[in-house]
């Protein structure tokens, strides 16, 4: 007699911890450097967004809008120094995502 069994393995992954220490520094009239502290060990990347009128939009347009894991600085160019810009960042992985820790 032969038995066949299908086994389903579910890999659970906890959502990553939220980043902190968010800051933005002007490095040129049209460019800023945005940085944060990585408080998680299990992120697949960070999603950086900016407020465009009344809509939050991803700053990065590649890799599904995510940085790579461990990346804690992004240079954002093409800005108009006569305008104000609001940014936020969160950590993400296959288990979910962190809270947005605030905006700067």
N, C-alpha and C positions, 0 to 999 in steps of 0.2 A: 504494500500500500504506500502511495506517495502523497505527501502533503506539501502544499505550497502556501506560503504565508506572505502577505504583503505587510510590510512594516512602514509606518509613517513616522518619520523623525521630525519633530518640530523644534526648530532652534529658536529659542526665545532670546531676545536681545533687549536689554533695558534702554530706555531713552537716555540720551546723553545729558550731562549737567550743563546748565546755562553758562555761557562765557560771562566774564565780568571785566572791569577795568577798561571799558570802551573809551577810546579817545580818537580825535581827528586833529591832525596837524597840517597846516598849510605848508607846502614844500615849494610852491610856485604860484604865480597869480591865478592859474587855471587848474591847479592840481593839489589834492590833499592826500595824506597818508592816513588810512583808517586802521586802527589796531585794537586788539583785545587780548585778554588772558584766556587760555584754554584750560577750563576746569574739568574737562572730561577726558577719559582715556579710551572712549569707544566711539568717537564720532567718525563718520565717513567724510565729513566736510562741514563747512560753515556757510550759511546763507546770509549774505549781506544785501540789505535792501535800502532804498532811499525813497523819500516821499516826493512824488511828482504830482503837483497840484494836490489832489485829495486821495491819490492811489499809491500804495506801496508797490514798488517794482524792484525786481532783482537787478543788482548792479552788474553782476557777471552774466554774460550771455552764453557761455560755454559750460560744458559739464553739468547740464541741468541747473545752472545757477549756483552751483556749489564750488567752494575752494576745495583743495585736497585736504586730507586729514593733517592736523598739526599746523596748518597755515594760520598765522595770527596777524598778518598785515596785508592790506590791499591798497594799491595806489589807484586813485580815482581821478581821471583827467577830463578835460573838456568842460570845466566848470566856469561859470561867470562870477567873478569876484564881487559883483554888485548884488548877487542873490544869496539867500540863506538856504542851506541844505540840511535836511534831517536824515539820519541814518539809524539803522538798527541791525543787530546780528543775532543769530541763534545757531546752535549746533544741531546736526541731524545725523541719523543713521537708520538702518532698516527697521529698528524698533520704534522709531518715532522721532520726535524733536524736542528740544528744550523750549522753555518759555523765552519770549523776547524780553531781555532784562531791562529794557528801557530804550529810549532813543536819545541821540545826541546831535 
